[in-house]
Amino acid sequence: MGCSLITRSDLQQVMVSGPNLNETSIVSGGYGGTAEGIIPTSSIKGSSMHHSSSSSSMAADEATRGVAVEKLETVKKWGLNTYKCTKQMISERFGRGSRTVDMELEAQIEVLRDTKRKYESVLRLARALTNHFYNMVQTQHALGDTFADLSQKSPELRDEFGYNAETQKLLCKNGETLLGAINFFVSSINTLVNKTMEDTLMTIKMYESSRLEFDAYRSDLEELSLGPRDAVAMARIDAAQQQYQIQKDKYERLRSDVIIKLKFLEENKVKVMHKQLLLFHNAISAYFAGNQQQLEQTLKQFNIKLKPPGDDKPSWLEEQ
């Protein structure tokens, strides 16, 4: 809920005492002084060294205690925030607590989630089509090679095996071109679903979390406002009012972010799908019509480059 959890090892680490003072030496007489001028600090009995050591130790202890107190305060705030949000969540589930509702925005969010589920179905089916069609093209390639071999070894059926071999090779070539178009379609839909839509849904999750926090602190302020009005209670109300305002500002900021992202996502979705559906239709139609020229022109229209023959890089299918 916006705070990090502090472990026992963290607290033990910050309570470790400050560094020990190693024994040093004081050189008298300046540069080039004799050995008699070197006095071990351990032999100094004066009160100044004792006072300096004590001051350093106290400063280190104070710094250590300050870090520990700061971390403990963080844990305390995290625990209080978690308690309030859990209480609010339970109240909402059992119908006892009120929640802030933006009907229009929640309807848009539900439409997005439903759209994402349907696009995931399209993506899954398109990948299945790609795999099946890839296997068919591989079979046509093998069949064409077999026909060509039999054409050489069967003089009485040379022509028949020959033109069947040429037909399969042409189908294989066109099939590879179509696979390039379908792969581009799959890649674009995958980016739209698993990156663009998912990014918006992550912002929505943050918004929904902030909504729960906002309602938790709002309910807390309402409860305090119904209680006594003595000095202690008024101080608690003032503190609750400040926290309520902080959560309200956070909620409204994230709500604005969600509205903006939903707007841009819708515009981007229409633009991407218009292009991809046109590509898919034109490529499929040209292939099954046997129009090789139109099929190749479709790939040029959408700037799709096929993998050149003999390229050792992983094929597009292997990258799925």
Secondary structure, DSSP 8 states (H G I E B T S, - for coil): -------HHHHHHHTS--------EEE-SSTT--GGGEEEGGG---HHHHHHHHHHHHHHHHHHHHHHHHHHHHHHHHHHHHHHHHHHHHHHHTT-S-----HHHHHHHHHHHHHHHHHHHHHHHHHHHHHHHHHHHHHHHHHHHHHHHHHHH-GGGHHHHHHHHHHHHHHHHHHHHHHHHHHHHHHHHHHIIIIIIHHHHHHHHHHHHHHHHHHHHHHHHHHHHTS--SHHHHHHHHHHHHHHHHHHHHHHHHHHHHHHHHHHHHHHHHHHHHHHHHHHHHHHHHHHTT-HHHHHHHHHHTT-----TT--S--TTTT-
